[in-house]
Amino acid sequence: MPSLKIKKGDHVIVLAGRDKGKHGEVIKVIPKENRALVRGVNMVRKHQRQSATAEGGIISKEATIQLSNLALEDPKDGKPTRVGFKFLADGKKVRFSKRSGEVIPENK
């Protein structure tokens, strides 16, 4: 499986769809489906029945969004960028922004 360019904790920008232009943080990535869950983006309303643990009513929550509709936010200027991979002098593989050449910091 190829290494993904978008990971959990990254700040991304939506490129297409009804939320085009919105920014958010990746909560979860689903590689098998090629989708991601982004905080505050692609909100859907769900009618939930009342249960012993949860309250009933209409709740809003994030739905997954296709990875092709997301672009990583450039760490330098905050605009959408493509991602490349390169090896540092110590042999570590890192992601970098093709827009500015800046190394994208790892999220822990």
N, C-alpha and C positions, 0 to 999 in steps of 0.2 A: 504494500500500500504506500503511495507517495506521501511525503510529509506535508501536512496541511500548512497553509500560509497564515491562517487565522486561528488563534488559540483562545482558550478561556482567559478572561481578564483583559484582553485587548480592547482598545477603543476603536470603534468602527463608524463608518458613515454609510448610510443607505443610498445606493445609486439608482434604484428603480422601484416602482410601485407606489402605493398611496402614501408611504412614509418617506418618500424621496427627500434627501437633504438632512434627515434627522441623524443625530449622533447618539451613541449608546455604548455600553460596556457588554461584552460577550459573557453571558452567564454559563452557557453550556454549548458544546459543539457535538453534533451527531454525524461522524464521518460516513457511516454506512448510508445515510440518507442525503448526505451532502448539504446539511442544514445547520443552522445555529439559532440559539435563543438569545435575543439581545434585550437588555433592560430598557423598558419604556418604548419599544418599537414593535409594530405589528400587534397592537392591542386588540383583543377580541372580547366580546361579552358572552358570558356563559350563564345559562339558566341552571342553577344548582338546587337540587331538592334538599330539604332539611334532613340532617341525620343527627345521631347522638353526638358526633364530634364537630360537625360543621353546621354553620347557620345557612338557612335557605335564602334564595333571592338571586339577583343578577349580579355576577361578579365580573370584574375585568381582569384579564391576565394576558401575558405575552404568548404569542404563537411563534412557531419556528419560522425562519426566513431562509430562502435559498442562499448559499454561500456566494453564488455568482452575482447576487444583488448587493453584496457588501464590499467595501474597500477599507483597508486599514488606514487609520488617521496618521499622517506624517508627524513624527515627534517634534519636528522643528517648527512647522507653520500650521499644523492642524488641518491640512487639506488632504483629500483622498490620494493615496499612492499605491503603486504596485509593489510587490514584495519580491526580493531576491534573496538568495542564500550565498554566503561566502565563508571561507575558513580564515580564522585569525592566525596570527603568528604562532600561538601556542597550540594550534590544531583544533580549536573549538569551532563548531559550525554555528553560525548566527544568522538571523534574518536582518536584512537591511532595506531601507526605503530607497526605491529606484528614483524617486523624485529629488531627494536631497543627499542621498548617499549615507545618511545617518544610520547607525546601528539601532535596531529596535530592541529596547530593554526587555529582558525576560520577566514575566509576571510570576510571582510566587504566592 
